[in-house]
């Protein structure tokens, strides 16, 4: 049962390695990577990091848009159309007092060209532009910390894949060793049976054969887990799947125990974690949005110039200054104005929504002040517990190996029965596989402790 649980956990962990991380790099020669080198390679090729960087640029574009609202606003409308031809002036032909009444009579068509333009410069917006710009700057800060968070996740993914592969490979070594010893024992029993030694029974051979079948079953599982872990690690580091690839570590070993005190690690987390910087930036951005929405009830003061020009060649031009002729006219004027845009229900809702979002973020910040130290404490105790577990299992696995070797030697000398050898083999496999899993878990808890304290590579 312990072996089955171990391999079920190994297979579940290996499934996490199947994450497509980027375009593979074509490499012809063998690659040897340490953990730090694998992380560095993954950080340089992970598309998820590039995605976060693009979102930072998108946030910068929002800032440019907010700050650009203070620039010149140019509005031009130009068109060419058709209108009716008109000859003569304002009065009917031959009269100086009777206005014309033939507006809708058709006398042919002529072109009509018109241009209207305005150039406006905002002078004062009562803080709208400044507040929206401050909110956009806070958004940029949040997106930048998202990049750090993704780099941390990538680091953790590679660490998990690296140690997972080492654990699977060492497990394969374990079963290869046990399988070889069982095969020698089985060959020895078969020879003794042929020689008709009285102290050897057919049941001894059956016991060894059944034990061999179980070992080969788990050996095959170990090989598959190792292959999955290696493929996942290649994906994470951007290595072409057919390239020769090795790890710098020959076996999985426990990393050094972190020496910092719990309180020191908790304080480190509150100072370093990207989430804390995000909360600070987010609170400032939310406050700026509240102020910007409140300023939306106030007017905008502006200055500029506006004008129009129109020309229709087959219509008489009216030069009367009291009559506006949209078909033949031109003019421009400087202007100073005040513009309001009232939507009392909408504006009140926007202010209420911004206040609610600010309050929600403040509550999240309050929870983070408690939650982050708890995350550190959780991983700290995991690390301490697994460190002791590894030490005990290491001693136990050494004793179990001595037990296995001594039983095997005694059996080879004809002093032990097959059941005793199988029991020793089983004890060694169980405790050493537990040791390998404990080392993997310990190393990952150390990596997670670094993760939750913001101590990233």
HELIX and SHEET records of a PDB file:
HELIX    1   1 UNK A    2  UNK A   15  1                                  14    
HELIX    2   2 UNK A   35  UNK A   45  1                                  11    
HELIX    3   3 UNK A   47  UNK A   68  1                                  22    
HELIX    4   4 UNK A  128  UNK A  194  1                                  67    
HELIX    5   5 UNK A  202  UNK A  237  1                                  36    
HELIX    6   6 UNK A  262  UNK A  272  1                                  11    
HELIX    7   7 UNK A  274  UNK A  295  1                                  22    
HELIX    8   8 UNK A  344  UNK A  412  1                                  69    
HELIX    9   9 UNK A  418  UNK A  452  1                                  35    
SHEET    1   A 2 UNK A  31  UNK A  33  0                                        
SHEET    2   A 2 UNK A 245  UNK A 247  1                                        
SHEET    1   B 4 UNK A  72  UNK A  84  0                                        
SHEET    2   B 4 UNK A 109  UNK A 124 -1                                        
SHEET    3   B 4 UNK A 300  UNK A 311 -1                                        
SHEET    4   B 4 UNK A 329  UNK A 339 -1                                        
END                                                                             
